[in-house]
Each structure stands twice: as structure tokens, then as C-alpha cells.
Amino acid sequence: MSRRIDLSPAVAAASHRRRGRASPAVVVALAFAAALAGCGGASEERAPPARAWTDPGEKTVGAWTLYYNAYPAADLEPAMAQAYGITPRARGALVSVALTRAGDPRAATDANVEIAARSLIGQAREVQTRRVEREGVVSWLGELDVGEREQLVFTVRASVPDAAAPIVAEFRREFHGGE
């Protein structure tokens, strides 16, 4: 006749007390109970989704307002990509930056903008930044490669002629690179 093994922790503990030593069933039952306790039981709970990174997309210092955003290069409309000399690609990202003074988009002609990016562990990423001028309005575009589900921290530093210090904005974005 085969012996049934009850793996419940109460039966395993009682068995251990009676014999004074741990039987294989006790060891298995206790290990199983510990494993269940360590992972929160047998429930089907899932980790909450990652929180969305939110920021205003602009920063105002004095009369100057710095506007910024980062998005997948593949999301750019083909006509817009062609107008700015950008090749949309699955594993590429764009950072766009614009400056206005008192609402005037033409006031930033003498500004200097730097765009930096780093991973969440601090690894610097190369951002190729260029100044773009169309119809008297200056903006800046940064291009970089991104990985699948990669979160990056961007720092935009704009030096404007009449400000004592640069305008600095930091923001995060997550990219889903695709194939």
C-alpha cells in the first residue's frame, strides 16, 4: 500500500514534532510553504504597469519659454521627415526643442541649445543635435538610437543672450523600438 504525503504545513510540522527529525515530506512541505509566502501566495496578481512619465513639455524662465519633446522617429509624418532631412526608422528617436521670448518664436536666433541623454543607470547616449531654421524660426532637432522598451532621461540646456544662466529642463521618455 502506498503512503500518501500531505504537504500542508500543519501536518508537516506535527510530523516533525512526533519524530524529532525532519522527514522528506516535512522538508518539501516547508519549502513549498516558504516559496508561496515569498511570492505572495498563489494569487494571480501582476505587477502594476510602469508609471507614465509626465512633464509639462515646457519651462519658462523670465521672458523665455523652452519647449521640448522626444518621440519615436518612426512616428514622424513622411512629408515632415522629408522636409527636415530625417529618415524615419524603428529604432530611432527625435528630440525637438524650440525657444520663444514673450511668445515670439523668431527671438531665439542667437540662442545655443545642447541636448544630452542618458539611460536610467547613467550611461550617456550620443544625441546628434542640429539647428534648423525655417521661415525665420529657429528650432533644434536631436537624433539618437534607442532600444526596445528603453527609458531615457533627457537634459536640454539653452543659453540665451540676455539670461544670467542657461535654461535647463530634464524629462524622461520610454521608447518601444519595434523591428
N, C-alpha and C positions, 0 to 999 in steps of 0.2 A: 504494500500500500504506500503510495507516495505521500509525502508530507507537504501540506500547504504552508506557504510562508506568507504571513500577514506583514505588510510593510508599513503599517500605521505606526507613528512614533510612540503612542501609548503602549502598544503591545510590545514593541521592540525594547522600550525602557523597562517594562515589567520582566521581560525575559532576561535582560541583563542583570537586574537585581536578584533574581532567583539563582542564577548560576554563578555570579561573581566575576564572570568574564564576558566579553563581547562575542556573541555568535556572529557568523557571517550575515544572518538576517538583520541583526541589530546594526551592524556597520552599514549595510546597504540602506536600511530604513533611515538611520540618522543622516547619512549622506544625502539621501533623497530629500528629507525634510529641510536640511540646511540649504540645499540647492533651491528649493521652492521659496524658502524665506528670503534668500539672497536676491531673487529676481522678482519679488513682489507677489508671489503666488502664481496660480495657474491662470490668472485673468488674461484677457486678450488686449490689455491696454497698450497703446502705442505712444511713442514719444510725441509731444506736441510739435507742430510744424515750426520751422525756424521763424523767428520774428522778422517781420518786414522792416527793412531799414528805411526810416523816414527822415527827411530833412526838408527844409523849405526850398532848396534849389536856388537860393539867392542869399546874399549877405550885403547889408548896407552899412557903410562907414562914411559919415558926413554926407556929402552930396553924391558920393559914388555908390553904385549898386553893381555887385558882381553876380552874374547869373551863370550857373553851371549845371551840367548833367552828363551822365555816362549811360551808354546803351549799346546793345549788340550791333555790330556793323551790318549784319545780315538784315536788320530791321529797317535800314535806310531805303527810302524810295529810290528806284533806279535812276530817275531823272535828277534827283538831288545828289546822288552819289556821283553821277557823271559830271554835274556842274562843279563839284568840289574836288574832282580827281580822286575819288575813293573807290576802291574795289570792294564791294560787299563780300564778306566771307564768313563762314560759320564760326570760326574760332578767332574772330577779331572783335575789338571793341573800340568805340569812339567816345571821346570826351569833348564836349563843346563848351566854350566859355565866351561870354560877352560882358562888356562893361558899359555902363551908362553913367553920365553925370547929370543929375537933376532931370532924368528922363531922356536925355539926348544921346542916342546911340552913336552919333558921329564924334563925340567928345573924347573917345579913347584912342585916338590916333597915335599919341605919344606914350601909351602905356606899354609895359612889358609884362608878359604872363608866362609863368612856369607851371607845368603840370607834372606831378610826381605820383607814383602808385606803388603800393606795397601789398604783400599778402597779409593775412591775419597773423602770421608768425613773424612778420617784419622783413620778409625778403623783398628787396627792391625790384621793381619791374620797369623795364625801359618803356618810356612813352615818347614817341616821336611827335613833337609839337611843332605846329607851323601857324604862322599868322596868315589870315585870309582877309582880303579886302574886296568887298563887292558894293558898288554904288555908294562909295564913301563911308561905309560902315565896316569897322574892323571887328573881327572875332578871331578866336583861336581854336584849332582842332588838334586833338591828340589822338594818336592811333597806337594800339598795342594788341598783342596776342593774349588770349585768355583760354583757360581750360574749362572743362565741363564742371558745372556747379562750383565755380571758383568765386570766392568773395574777395574783393579788393577794397583797400582804403585809398582814396584819392586825396591829395592835397593840392589846392590851387592857390598860387601866390601871385597877386597882381600888384605891381609897382606903378603908381600913377604920379604924374608930375607934381601935384600940389599937396600930396599927403605926406605926413611925417613918417609913417610906417606903411609897409605893404598891407594890402587887404588879404587875409588868409582864410580860406574855407576848407573844411575837411568833411568828406562824406564817404559812404560805403555803398557798394552795389554788388549784387550777385549775378553771375553770368551763367547761362546754360548754353555751352558752346555748340552742341549738336555735331553732326557728322560733316 
